[in-house]
């Protein structure tokens, strides 16, 4: 059997069909930003609880940012569901967004009995979703090529 030469040369690795689609990269970016914002929230709360009243202002601004980022992640997850045919990122993002809004309302009402444990659960959920999105590629949907006329 004769060996075929390619334009890329013999040393080039074969292209992997398991490359992450553009919508997957957008979802990963949104999940990364949500992770950073989510982990910043306890730090801002700690500043406030240590006696610095300005920490509460930062905590509220962080809550707004995390809310917007969770909506962005939900939108990116919809795109992944449509383009890549993966539903689990949508359901995960929907659960996180619902939790973020419950967390926001509990914080505004001063219901710390709910706000604190829900915050811990959200950080765990955000971290697990982030890890799951970065562990495996989110490949492009392969369209079948029709050979009949």
FENQUIBEL-V778319 format. One record per residue. PSI is psi as a letter, one per 30 degrees, with the letter a starting at -180 (none if undefined). Layout:
BEGIN
psi:PSI
psi:PSI
END
This chain:
BEGIN
psi:k
psi:k
psi:k
psi:k
psi:k
psi:l
psi:e
psi:f
psi:l
psi:f
psi:f
psi:k
psi:l
psi:k
psi:k
psi:k
psi:f
psi:h
psi:k
psi:k
psi:l
psi:e
psi:e
psi:e
psi:e
psi:e
psi:e
psi:e
psi:e
psi:e
psi:e
psi:e
psi:e
psi:e
psi:e
psi:e
psi:e
psi:e
psi:f
psi:f
psi:e
psi:e
psi:e
psi:e
psi:e
psi:e
psi:e
psi:e
psi:f
psi:g
psi:f
psi:j
psi:f
psi:f
psi:e
psi:e
psi:e
psi:e
psi:e
psi:e
psi:e
psi:e
psi:e
psi:e
psi:e
psi:e
psi:e
psi:e
psi:e
psi:e
psi:e
psi:e
psi:e
psi:e
psi:e
psi:e
psi:e
psi:e
psi:e
psi:e
psi:e
psi:e
psi:e
psi:f
psi:h
psi:j
psi:f
psi:e
psi:e
psi:e
psi:e
psi:e
psi:e
psi:e
psi:e
psi:e
psi:e
psi:e
psi:e
psi:e
psi:e
psi:e
psi:e
psi:e
psi:e
psi:e
psi:e
psi:e
psi:f
psi:g
psi:i
psi:f
psi:f
psi:e
psi:e
psi:e
psi:e
psi:e
psi:e
psi:e
psi:e
psi:e
psi:e
psi:e
psi:e
psi:e
psi:e
psi:e
psi:e
psi:e
psi:e
psi:e
psi:e
psi:f
psi:e
psi:l
psi:l
psi:i
psi:l
psi:l
psi:k
psi:k
psi:k
psi:k
psi:k
psi:k
psi:f
psi:l
psi:none
END
